[in-house]
Amino acid sequence: MILAVVVHPAHIQDRDGAKQGLTLLQGRFPRLPRIWADGNYAGELMPWVFTFGGWVLEIVRRPKGVKGFVLLPHRWIVERTFAWLGRWRRLSKDYEALPATGEAFIYLAMIHLMLRRLASP
């Protein structure tokens, strides 16, 4: 399940957008010790994450010298979540004019998924 959502314009770098998203998590999840990310988030974001929230930012990298598809630990969770969101017609493409509308539809999709899981026998 998604803990926080930030939709930002394409001209904002992923590392800067991550800071916006992580500010939403501060103080809300005290048992959150580690955050996994891909190589785009390496660099100066790692020490910022630790000083800001006390979290460890662990970069999941692709093994060197491997060609083709490789199942990377913890990355499939993110890709699976994107696939769930892609089932929603409104989220399959970027139709929204405002970032807040896109965030709201992501929350609605995840609420719907959670309710279906809770209601299933």
C-alpha positions as CSV (number, residue, x, y, z in Angstrom):
1,M,0.0,0.0,0.0
2,I,1.1,3.5,-0.7
3,L,2.1,5.6,2.3
4,A,2.3,9.0,0.5
5,V,1.9,10.4,-3.0
6,V,3.4,13.4,-4.6
7,V,2.8,14.2,-8.3
8,H,5.1,16.9,-9.6
9,P,5.8,18.4,-13.0
10,A,8.3,16.7,-15.3
11,H,10.9,19.4,-15.0
12,I,11.5,18.5,-11.3
13,Q,14.3,16.0,-10.8
14,D,13.3,12.7,-9.2
15,R,15.6,13.3,-6.2
16,D,14.0,16.7,-5.5
17,G,10.5,15.1,-5.8
18,A,11.5,12.4,-3.4
19,K,12.3,15.1,-0.8
20,Q,8.7,16.4,-1.2
21,G,7.3,12.9,-0.7
22,L,9.4,12.1,2.2
23,T,8.4,15.3,4.1
24,L,4.9,13.8,4.1
25,L,6.2,10.7,6.0
26,Q,8.1,12.5,8.7
27,G,6.7,11.6,12.1
28,R,3.8,9.4,10.7
29,F,5.6,6.0,10.5
30,P,8.0,5.6,13.4
31,R,8.7,2.0,12.6
32,L,9.8,2.7,9.0
33,P,13.6,2.0,9.2
34,R,14.5,1.6,5.5
35,I,13.6,3.0,2.1
36,W,14.5,1.2,-1.1
37,A,15.1,3.2,-4.3
38,D,16.6,2.8,-7.7
39,G,19.8,4.3,-9.0
40,N,18.1,7.7,-9.8
41,Y,17.9,8.5,-6.1
42,A,21.6,7.9,-5.3
43,G,23.9,10.7,-4.4
44,E,23.2,13.6,-2.2
45,L,19.7,12.4,-1.3
46,M,21.1,9.5,0.8
47,P,22.6,11.6,3.6
48,W,19.6,14.0,3.5
49,V,17.2,11.1,4.1
50,F,19.1,9.9,7.1
51,T,19.4,13.4,8.7
52,F,15.8,14.3,7.9
53,G,14.0,11.2,9.0
54,G,16.5,8.8,10.4
55,W,15.8,6.4,7.6
56,V,18.4,4.4,5.7
57,L,18.1,4.9,1.9
58,E,19.1,1.6,0.2
59,I,19.8,1.8,-3.5
60,V,18.8,-1.4,-5.4
61,R,21.2,-1.7,-8.3
62,R,21.2,-4.0,-11.3
63,P,24.1,-6.5,-11.2
64,K,27.0,-5.5,-13.5
65,G,27.5,-7.5,-16.6
66,V,24.0,-8.9,-16.7
67,K,22.0,-8.5,-19.9
68,G,18.2,-8.9,-20.3
69,F,15.6,-9.1,-17.6
70,V,16.8,-9.5,-14.0
71,L,14.4,-9.8,-11.0
72,L,15.8,-7.2,-8.6
73,P,14.9,-7.5,-4.9
74,H,12.2,-5.1,-3.7
75,R,11.9,-3.3,-7.1
76,W,9.2,-5.6,-8.2
77,I,7.0,-4.3,-5.5
78,V,7.0,-0.8,-7.1
79,E,6.5,-2.2,-10.5
80,R,3.6,-4.3,-9.3
81,T,2.0,-1.2,-7.7
82,F,2.4,0.7,-11.0
83,A,0.6,-2.2,-12.8
84,W,-2.3,-2.0,-10.3
85,L,-2.6,1.8,-10.9
86,G,-2.5,1.2,-14.6
87,R,-5.7,-0.8,-14.4
88,W,-7.5,2.4,-13.6
89,R,-8.5,4.0,-16.9
90,R,-8.0,7.5,-15.5
91,L,-4.4,6.6,-14.4
92,S,-3.4,4.8,-17.5
93,K,-2.3,8.1,-19.1
94,D,-1.7,11.5,-17.7
95,Y,-5.0,13.2,-18.3
96,E,-5.0,15.5,-15.4
97,A,-4.3,19.2,-15.6
98,L,-3.5,19.6,-11.9
99,P,-1.0,17.5,-9.9
100,A,-3.5,17.4,-7.0
101,T,-6.1,15.7,-9.1
102,G,-3.6,13.0,-10.1
103,E,-2.7,12.5,-6.5
104,A,-6.4,12.2,-5.5
105,F,-7.0,9.5,-8.2
106,I,-4.0,7.5,-7.0
107,Y,-5.3,7.6,-3.5
108,L,-8.8,6.5,-4.7
109,A,-7.3,3.6,-6.7
110,M,-5.4,2.4,-3.6
111,I,-8.4,2.8,-1.3
112,H,-10.5,0.8,-3.8
113,L,-7.8,-2.0,-3.8
114,M,-7.6,-2.0,0.0
115,L,-11.4,-2.2,0.4
116,R,-11.6,-5.1,-2.1
117,R,-9.0,-7.0,-0.1
118,L,-10.8,-6.3,3.2
119,A,-14.2,-7.4,1.8
120,S,-13.0,-10.6,0.1
121,P,-13.8,-13.8,2.0
